[in-house]
């Protein structure tokens, strides 16, 4: 089968940013690859995905959205006026896409609060026949640890102004998934979640995950995006997808069917890889894993520290362009969003 991603050319970028790097969001080490069975989830799931609506992919549009978002809202420190304005912007864009949008507020101890400072901007697509089952795609949009009267002080240097890679990129990816799935019909309820308070210790996502656990919610999977968007076809590192040991037997076949059975992506540690033994959780997916829910992660092979602008003032679009080499940023954004789009549909189809 012809790879689906190759039949949709990337629209030209209206920005001077052709290149970027994939390095893991917030810390990750290399691990061994999973088994090589490309369609381990079975031919039935593959057939369903082949019959699914093809996404209107726009990697260039994702990059353009990212550039506009980080320039409009910076530095997005949790609880600050600009962070709250960023949350307002996310909510407005999600409403424009047609979603039911919720604004969940918590205090620094994770208890419900009228006005924060912790918040989750949540877009909800109700499922048709299994609405009590949730598939959640999430990312944090805050920039760096800060000390305030309400949050425990964390000693840090100057906060990054733009935080483009960490984690404007993940924010852009989740917004793109919301766009791609806006008109899709799903049997399960799909949520798109945007968190602040990640840099202080995944605070907002922890509060929300605990809420879901207390309600006995059925979370079929949480898909996390932090410092993503450029793996394959960038030579800087692979598009790395993993679920961890506890859930790999159940979720890896889904991931492999999408990446290798459906999309025919090249398997390898420098291209695209599904891992079965990586249990490190260092972003918002840690909150859901701690609550007992299955999680997935889209990331890279290198350490976050290998990105020289990690948690620094120069984490900008220009730095991402300099770091990545000769492969367009848009292509990596497109590959990551395409694999995540079909993974959500695969989870829904099971």
C-alpha positions in Angstrom: 0.0 0.0 0.0 1.3 3.5 -0.8 2.1 5.4 2.3 -0.7 7.8 3.0 1.5 10.6 4.1 3.4 10.7 0.8 0.2 11.4 -1.2 -0.4 14.7 0.6 2.3 17.3 -0.2 3.0 19.7 2.6 1.8 23.2 1.9 4.6 25.8 1.7 5.5 27.6 4.9 4.9 31.3 4.9 7.6 31.5 7.6 11.4 31.4 7.3 11.7 28.2 9.3 12.4 25.1 7.2 14.1 23.0 9.7 13.9 21.6 13.3 15.0 19.0 15.8 13.3 16.3 17.8 14.5 15.9 21.2 12.5 14.5 24.1 10.3 16.7 26.2 11.5 16.9 29.4 14.0 14.0 29.9 14.3 10.6 28.1 17.0 8.0 27.5 17.3 5.6 24.5 15.7 2.2 25.0 15.5 -0.9 22.9 12.9 -1.2 20.1 9.7 -3.3 20.4 9.1 -6.4 18.3 9.0 -6.0 14.6 5.4 -7.2 13.9 3.9 -4.4 11.9 0.3 -5.4 12.1 0.2 -7.2 15.4 -3.2 -5.7 16.2 -4.7 -7.8 13.4 -6.0 -7.3 9.9 -9.5 -6.3 11.2 -8.2 -3.1 12.8 -6.0 -2.4 9.7 -9.0 -2.7 7.5 -11.0 -0.3 9.6 -8.2 2.3 9.5 -7.9 1.9 5.7 -11.6 2.7 5.4 -11.4 5.7 7.8 -11.6 9.3 6.5 -8.1 10.5 5.5 -7.0 13.5 7.5 -6.6 16.9 5.9 -2.9 17.1 6.9 -1.2 20.4 7.1 2.3 20.3 8.7 3.1 23.8 7.5 -0.1 25.0 9.1 0.9 23.5 12.4 4.3 25.2 12.3 2.6 28.5 11.4 0.1 28.1 14.3 3.0 27.4 16.7 4.9 30.5 15.6 1.8 32.7 16.0 0.9 31.2 19.4 4.3 31.7 21.1 4.6 35.2 19.7 1.2 36.2 20.9 1.6 34.6 24.4 4.8 34.8 26.2 6.2 33.9 28.7 3.1 31.9 29.8 4.2 31.5 33.4 1.6 29.6 35.4 -0.9 32.0 37.1 0.4 35.0 35.2 -1.9 37.3 33.1 -0.3 36.2 29.9 -0.7 32.5 30.7 -4.4 33.1 31.5 -4.7 35.0 28.2 -3.1 32.0 26.4 -5.7 29.7 28.0 -8.5 32.1 26.8 -7.1 31.9 23.3 -7.0 28.1 23.3 -10.6 28.0 24.6 -11.8 30.4 21.9 -10.1 28.5 19.1 -11.5 25.2 20.3 -15.0 26.7 20.5 -14.6 28.0 17.0 -13.8 24.4 15.9 -17.2 23.4 17.4 -16.1 21.7 20.6 -17.8 21.9 24.0 -15.1 23.6 26.0 -14.6 23.4 29.8 -12.3 25.5 32.0 -11.3 23.4 35.0 -9.7 25.4 37.9 -7.7 24.1 40.8 -5.6 25.6 43.6 -2.0 24.7 44.2 -3.0 21.6 46.2 -5.0 20.2 43.4 -8.4 21.1 45.0 -11.2 22.7 43.0 -10.9 26.5 42.9 -12.9 29.3 41.4 -10.0 31.0 39.7 -6.9 28.9 39.7 -4.0 29.4 39.5 -4.0 25.8 38.0 -6.2 25.2 35.0 -7.1 22.7 32.3 -8.6 23.9 29.1 -10.6 21.0 27.9 -12.4 20.4 24.5 -14.8 17.5 24.5 -16.2 15.4 21.6 -18.9 13.1 23.0 -18.9 9.5 21.8 -21.9 8.0 20.2 -22.2 4.6 21.8 -19.4 4.4 24.3 -19.4 7.9 25.7 -18.3 6.8 29.1 -14.9 5.7 27.7 -12.3 8.4 27.2 -9.4 8.9 24.9 -7.4 12.0 25.9 -4.7 13.9 23.9 -2.9 16.4 26.1 0.0 18.9 26.4 1.1 21.6 28.7 1.4 25.2 27.4 3.2 26.8 30.4 6.9 27.6 30.0 9.1 27.1 33.1 9.0 26.6 36.9 8.1 29.8 38.8 7.6 30.6 42.4 4.5 32.5 43.4 2.5 33.0 46.6 0.4 30.1 45.6 2.9 27.7 44.1 5.9 26.2 45.9 9.0 28.2 44.9 11.4 26.4 42.6 14.9 28.0 42.0 15.4 28.7 38.3 17.1 31.1 36.1 15.3 33.5 33.7 12.2 31.9 32.4 12.1 31.2 28.6 10.0 33.9 26.9 8.7 31.9 24.0 9.2 28.2 25.1 8.6 27.2 21.5 9.9 23.7 21.7 9.0 23.1 25.3 6.1 23.1 24.9 4.6 25.2 22.3 5.2 22.3 19.9 3.1 19.9 21.9 0.4 22.5 22.3 0.3 23.0 18.6 0.2 19.2 18.0 -2.9 18.8 20.3 -4.6 21.7 18.6 -3.9 20.2 15.2 -5.5 16.9 16.4 -8.5 18.8 17.5 -8.8 20.3 14.1 -8.3 17.0 12.3 -11.0 15.3 14.4 -13.5 18.2 14.6 -15.9 16.6 12.3 -15.2 12.9 12.9 -17.7 10.6 14.5 -16.3 8.5 17.3 -17.9 5.9 19.5 -15.8 6.9 22.5 -15.5 10.4 23.9 -12.4 12.2 22.8 -10.9 15.0 24.9 -8.2 17.5 24.0 -6.6 18.8 27.2 -4.2 21.8 27.7 -2.5 22.1 31.1 -0.6 24.8 32.9 1.5 24.0 36.0 3.5 21.2 34.3 6.9 22.8 34.9 6.1 23.0 38.7 5.5 19.3 38.8 2.6 18.3 36.5 0.2 20.0 38.9 -2.9 20.7 36.8 -2.8 17.4 35.0 -2.4 15.6 38.3 -5.5 17.3 39.7 -7.5 16.4 36.6 -6.3 12.8 36.5 -7.2 12.4 40.2 -10.6 13.8 39.5 -11.1 11.2 36.7 -9.9 8.4 39.0 -12.2 9.5 41.8 -15.2 9.4 39.4 -14.3 5.9 38.2 -13.8 7.2 34.7 -12.8 4.7 31.9 -9.7 6.3 30.3 -8.7 3.9 27.5 -5.5 5.9 26.9 -3.9 9.3 27.4 -1.7 10.5 24.5 1.0 12.9 25.6 2.9 15.4 23.5 5.9 17.3 24.9 8.7 18.6 22.7 7.5 16.9 19.6 7.0 17.4 15.9 10.2 16.6 14.1 11.3 13.0 14.4 11.2 11.3 11.1 12.1 12.6 8.5 14.6 14.8 10.4 18.0 13.3 10.7 18.2 14.7 14.3 16.3 11.7 15.7 13.4 9.4 15.3 9.7 9.8 15.9 9.5 7.7 19.0 6.3 6.3 20.3 5.9 4.2 23.4 3.4 3.0 26.1 5.7 1.4 28.7 5.9 -2.1 30.0 2.6 -2.3 31.9 0.5 -1.4 28.8 2.8 -2.3 25.9 1.2 -5.7 25.3 -2.2 -4.0 24.8 -1.2 -0.7 23.2 2.0 -1.4 21.1 0.1 -3.5 18.6 -2.2 -0.5 18.0 0.8 1.8 17.5 2.6 -0.7 15.2 -0.5 -1.2 13.1 -0.8 2.5 12.5 2.9 3.3 11.9 4.0 0.3 10.0 0.9 -1.5 8.8 -1.1 1.4 7.6 1.3 4.3 7.0 4.3 2.1 5.9 6.7 4.3 7.8 10.4 3.2 7.9 11.2 1.4 11.2 14.4 2.3 12.9 16.0 4.2 15.8 16.8 7.0 13.5 13.4 7.0 11.7 10.2 5.8 13.4 10.2 3.4 16.3 7.6 1.9 18.8 9.2 1.0 22.1 8.0 -1.6 24.5 10.1 -1.1 27.7 10.3 2.6 28.4 8.5 3.4 31.7 10.0 6.8 32.4 7.2 9.4 32.7 8.4 13.0 32.9 5.5 15.1 31.6 1.8 15.2 32.0 1.4 11.5 31.1 3.0 10.8 34.5 -0.2 12.2 36.1 -2.4 9.7 34.2 0.0 6.8 34.7 0.0 7.5 38.5 -3.8 7.4 38.5 -3.7 4.0 36.9 -4.6 4.9 33.3 -2.8 3.7 30.2 -0.6 6.3 28.6 1.3 6.8 25.3 4.0 9.3 24.5 5.2 10.9 21.2 8.9 12.0 21.7 12.4 11.6 20.5 15.5 9.6 21.3 17.9 12.2 22.6 18.0 13.9 26.0 16.2 17.2 26.4 19.5 18.7 27.5 20.9 18.0 24.0 18.6 20.8 22.8 20.8 23.8 23.7 17.8 26.1 24.3 16.1 23.8 26.8 14.4 26.0 29.5 16.3 29.0 28.2 15.5 32.4 26.7 16.5 31.3 23.2 13.9 28.4 22.9 12.5 30.1 19.9 11.4 29.1 16.4 14.7 30.3 15.1 16.6 28.0 17.4 14.5 25.0 16.3 15.3 25.9 12.7 19.0 26.0 13.5 19.0 22.7 15.4 17.3 20.4 13.0 19.3 20.2 9.8 18.1 19.9 6.3 14.6 18.4 6.8 11.6 20.8 6.8 9.9 21.3 10.2 6.5 20.9 8.5 7.2 17.3 7.4 7.9 16.2 11.0 4.9 18.0 12.3 2.8 16.3 9.7 4.1 12.8 10.4 3.6 13.1 14.1 0.0 14.4 13.7 -0.8 11.7 11.2 0.3 8.9 13.4 -1.5 10.4 16.4 -4.7 10.9 14.3 -4.9 7.3 13.2 -3.9 6.1 16.7 -7.0 7.8 18.2 -9.2 6.3 15.5 -7.6 2.9 16.1 -8.3 3.1 19.9 -11.8 4.1 19.1 -12.3 1.2 16.6 -11.3 -1.5 19.0 
